[in-house]
Amino acid sequence: MAKVFNVTGPCIPEKHYMVDTAEHIRQIRKMVDAGAYFCINRARQYGKTTTLAILEEKLSEPYLVISLDFQDLGSASYQNENTFSIAFLDLFFQEMERHEADEMSGMAEIMEKMQKIIEGEKQELQLMSLFRLLRKVCEVSTKQVVLMIDEVDSAADNQVFLDFLTQLRSYYLKRDTKGIVTFRSVILAGVYDIKNLKRKLRSEADRKTNSPWNIAAEFTVDMSLSRDGIEGMLKEYEAGCQTGMDTSQMAGLLHDYTSGYPYLVSRLCKLMDEKIGGEEKEVKNETGTKKEAWTKEGFLEAVRMLLMESNTLFECLIAKLTDYP
């Protein structure tokens, strides 16, 4: 199956043309190894989910990685502390079941207890009890546990989520001051900076300056795509398609026009590959491969098409302008 440029969902190296993000992953891995709790907050379609997927794979040997997605939680999950705790435990349990048996060595008793709580007719579980269960997982695991949560924005408007963050902070502090065994690292991914959520939810009279996530390490990894990285992706494409493009010039154009915004880079490439260089407009050189699409003129045509179309990124930006005039 031939690779394509992807602009929907996470990118998969075997299926999609991708910029090598090994340096990004290396920098994030250093934070995990240092035991940091942090948030990857970047704009929509900036590669957060793809980064988490690759990071999970790289961390899976030394750590037990529990990777959750808060999009899987419905609005009813945030009604109160009990409903959130049960829903979170259910997600956590499903993720544990996904791991190999050798990684779950010694976990049978705690998993049985989790399952009984989840399936019980009278489900009662407060945050404090939830964290006792999570702490037990960390204690009996043969590997240190890393918790990753994607799409935390799904929970951003709910007080119970702030209470959850407060518990995470408490256990983080006790890890160093009292030697409590808890998560090695916690990574939250979303658009918003979690440190601002307290200000967003509380009224002026009830505002607290102590953020529930003030233990978070600063995340300074530049996740934009570099010119060299873009050129590397284009060279892979060129090796198979042989368009005759000047990969250095094209990488420069893509970077200059997008500042390395991953979605915009991929979308422009996709337009050149599939629309401008598609069957209905394909111009072939003597070797029978695409040519005209991957020139400066073809690139500028792709830019024009991008600015005229209605895509998911632009729709999101327009919605924000409407919400916050």
C-alpha positions in Angstrom: 0.0 0.0 0.0 1.5 3.4 -1.1 2.0 6.0 1.5 -0.1 9.2 1.5 -0.1 12.6 3.1 -2.4 12.5 6.1 -4.5 15.4 7.6 -7.0 13.4 9.6 -6.2 11.7 12.9 -2.8 10.5 14.0 -0.1 9.8 11.5 1.3 6.2 11.2 4.8 5.9 9.8 3.9 2.8 7.8 1.0 4.5 6.1 1.8 8.2 5.9 4.6 10.5 4.8 5.9 12.1 8.0 8.6 14.4 9.2 11.1 12.7 11.5 10.3 13.8 15.0 12.9 11.8 16.8 14.5 14.9 18.4 11.1 16.0 19.8 10.6 12.5 21.3 14.1 12.5 22.7 13.5 15.8 24.5 10.1 14.6 25.9 11.6 11.3 26.9 14.2 13.2 29.0 11.3 14.9 30.9 9.7 11.5 31.6 13.0 10.0 32.8 13.3 12.9 35.2 9.9 12.1 36.7 8.3 15.3 35.4 4.5 16.0 35.3 3.7 18.3 32.4 1.2 19.4 29.8 1.7 19.4 26.0 -0.6 22.3 25.1 -0.5 23.2 21.4 -3.0 24.4 18.8 -5.5 22.1 17.1 -4.0 19.6 14.6 -0.4 20.3 15.8 0.6 16.7 16.1 -0.1 16.1 19.8 -1.9 12.8 19.4 0.7 11.5 16.9 3.5 12.5 19.3 1.8 10.7 22.2 1.4 7.5 20.1 5.1 7.5 19.1 6.1 8.4 22.6 4.1 5.5 24.1 5.9 3.1 21.8 9.3 4.5 22.8 8.5 4.3 26.5 6.9 0.9 26.5 10.0 -1.1 27.2 11.2 0.7 30.4 7.8 1.8 31.6 4.2 0.6 31.9 2.4 3.3 29.9 -1.3 3.9 30.5 -2.5 6.0 27.7 -6.1 7.4 28.0 -8.2 9.7 25.8 -10.8 11.9 27.6 -12.8 12.0 24.4 -14.0 8.6 25.5 -15.7 10.1 28.5 -19.3 11.3 28.0 -20.8 14.4 29.6 -22.5 12.2 32.2 -19.1 11.2 33.5 -18.6 14.7 35.0 -21.8 14.9 37.0 -20.0 14.4 40.3 -17.0 12.9 41.9 -18.5 9.4 41.9 -19.4 9.3 38.2 -16.1 10.7 37.2 -14.1 8.2 39.3 -16.0 5.2 38.0 -15.6 6.4 34.4 -11.9 7.1 34.8 -11.4 3.7 36.5 -13.2 2.0 33.6 -10.9 3.7 31.0 -7.8 2.9 33.1 -8.9 -0.8 33.5 -9.5 -1.2 29.7 -6.0 0.2 29.1 -4.5 -2.3 31.5 -6.3 -5.1 29.8 -4.6 -4.1 26.5 -1.1 -4.8 27.9 0.7 -8.2 27.7 0.4 -10.7 30.5 4.0 -10.3 31.5 3.6 -6.6 32.0 0.6 -7.3 34.2 2.4 -9.7 36.5 1.1 -9.4 40.0 -1.8 -7.3 39.0 -4.6 -9.9 39.1 -5.9 -9.0 42.5 -6.1 -5.3 41.9 -7.6 -5.7 38.5 -10.3 -8.0 39.9 -11.1 -5.4 42.5 -11.3 -2.7 39.8 -13.7 -4.9 37.7 -16.0 -5.5 40.7 -16.3 -1.8 41.3 -16.9 -1.0 37.6 -19.5 -3.7 37.2 -21.2 -3.4 40.6 -24.8 -2.5 40.8 -24.2 0.2 43.5 -21.2 1.9 42.1 -19.6 4.1 44.8 -16.1 5.5 44.3 -14.8 8.8 45.5 -11.6 10.4 44.2 -9.7 9.5 47.3 -10.6 5.8 46.9 -9.8 6.0 43.2 -6.3 7.3 43.9 -5.7 4.6 46.5 -6.4 2.1 43.7 -4.1 3.9 41.3 -1.4 4.0 43.9 -1.8 0.3 44.4 -1.2 -0.3 40.7 2.0 1.7 40.9 3.1 -0.2 43.9 2.7 -3.7 42.5 3.8 -3.0 38.9 7.1 -4.5 38.0 7.7 -1.3 35.9 7.3 2.4 36.9 4.0 3.7 35.6 3.6 6.6 33.2 0.1 8.1 32.8 -0.7 9.9 29.5 -4.1 11.6 29.0 -5.0 13.1 25.6 -7.8 15.6 24.9 -7.9 16.9 28.5 -9.8 19.9 27.0 -12.9 17.6 27.0 -12.8 17.9 30.8 -11.8 21.5 31.1 -15.2 23.0 32.1 -15.8 20.6 35.0 -14.9 21.2 38.6 -14.5 17.5 39.2 -11.5 17.5 36.8 -9.9 20.3 38.8 -10.3 18.1 41.9 -8.7 15.3 40.0 -5.7 17.5 39.1 -5.5 18.5 42.8 -5.2 14.8 43.8 -2.5 14.2 41.1 -0.6 17.2 42.5 -0.9 15.9 46.1 0.5 12.5 45.2 3.3 14.1 43.2 4.3 16.1 46.3 4.1 13.1 48.6 6.2 11.0 46.2 9.2 13.2 47.1 8.4 14.2 50.6 7.0 10.9 52.0 8.3 8.3 49.5 4.8 7.4 48.3 4.9 5.2 45.2 2.9 6.9 42.4 3.2 7.7 38.7 6.7 8.2 37.4 5.4 10.8 35.1 2.1 12.3 34.0 1.6 13.9 30.6 -1.6 15.8 29.8 -2.2 16.9 26.2 -4.6 19.5 25.0 -5.1 23.0 23.5 -5.3 24.9 26.8 -2.6 25.4 29.4 -3.9 23.5 32.3 -2.5 26.1 34.7 -5.1 28.5 33.5 -8.2 26.3 34.2 -8.7 27.5 37.8 -9.0 31.1 36.5 -11.4 30.0 33.8 -13.8 28.1 36.1 -14.0 30.2 39.2 -15.7 33.5 39.7 -13.7 36.5 40.8 -15.0 36.2 44.4 -14.1 32.5 44.6 -10.8 32.6 42.6 -7.9 30.8 44.1 -4.3 31.6 43.1 -3.1 28.1 43.9 -3.4 26.2 40.6 -4.2 22.5 40.8 -1.4 21.9 38.3 1.3 24.2 39.7 3.7 21.3 40.0 3.9 21.0 36.2 7.3 21.3 34.5 7.6 23.9 31.8 7.2 22.3 28.4 9.5 24.0 25.9 9.8 21.5 23.1 9.3 23.1 19.7 6.9 20.8 18.0 6.8 22.8 14.7 8.3 21.1 11.7 11.8 22.3 10.7 12.8 23.0 7.1 15.3 20.1 7.2 12.7 17.8 8.6 10.2 18.8 5.8 12.9 18.2 3.2 13.6 14.7 4.6 9.9 13.9 4.2 9.9 15.2 0.6 13.0 13.2 -0.2 11.2 10.0 0.9 8.3 11.0 -1.3 10.6 11.9 -4.2 12.4 8.5 -4.0 9.1 6.8 -4.8 7.4 9.3 -7.1 10.4 10.8 -8.9 8.7 14.1 -9.8 12.0 15.9 -10.3 11.2 18.5 -7.7 13.8 20.6 -6.0 13.3 19.3 -2.5 15.3 22.0 -0.8 13.3 24.8 -2.6 10.0 23.1 -1.9 10.8 22.5 1.8 11.8 26.2 2.1 8.4 27.3 0.5 6.4 25.0 2.8 8.3 26.2 5.9 8.1 29.9 5.0 4.4 29.8 4.3 3.4 27.7 7.3 6.1 28.3 10.0 6.2 24.5 10.2 2.5 24.1 11.4 2.1 20.3 10.8 -1.4 20.4 9.5 -0.7 23.1 7.0 2.4 21.4 5.7 0.6 18.1 5.2 -2.4 19.7 3.7 -0.4 21.6 1.1 1.5 18.5 0.2 -1.7 16.5 -0.1 -3.2 19.1 -2.4 -0.1 19.1 -4.7 0.0 15.3 -4.7 -3.7 14.5 -5.1 -5.4 17.5 -6.6 -2.9 19.5 -8.7 -1.0 16.3 -9.6 -4.1 14.1 -9.6 -5.2 12.1 -12.6 -7.3 14.8 -14.1 -4.4 17.3 -14.1 -1.4 15.0 -14.2 1.5 16.1 -16.3 4.0 13.4 -16.9 7.7 13.7 -17.9 9.6 11.3 -20.0 9.8 8.7 -17.1 6.0 8.8 -16.6 5.9 10.4 -13.2 4.3 13.6 -11.9 6.2 16.8 -12.5 4.2 20.0 -12.7 2.6 19.8 -9.3 5.8 20.0 -7.3 7.1 23.3 -8.7 6.8 26.8 -7.3 3.8 27.4 -9.5 2.1 24.2 -8.3 2.8 25.1 -4.7 1.3 28.6 -5.1 -1.8 26.9 -6.7 -2.0 24.7 -3.6 -1.8 27.7 -1.4 -4.7 29.3 -3.3 -6.8 26.1 -3.0 -6.0 25.9 0.7 -7.2 29.4 1.4 -10.4 28.9 -0.6 -11.4 25.6 1.0 -13.4 24.9 4.1 -11.2 22.6 6.3 -11.3 21.4 9.9 -8.5 23.8 11.1 -10.0 26.9 9.6 -13.5 26.0 10.8 -12.1 25.7 14.4 -10.3 29.0 14.1 -13.5 30.7 12.8 -15.5 29.2 15.6 -13.1 30.7 18.2 -13.4 34.1 16.5 -17.2 33.8 16.8 -17.1 32.7 20.4 -14.7 35.4 21.4 -15.4 38.5 19.2 
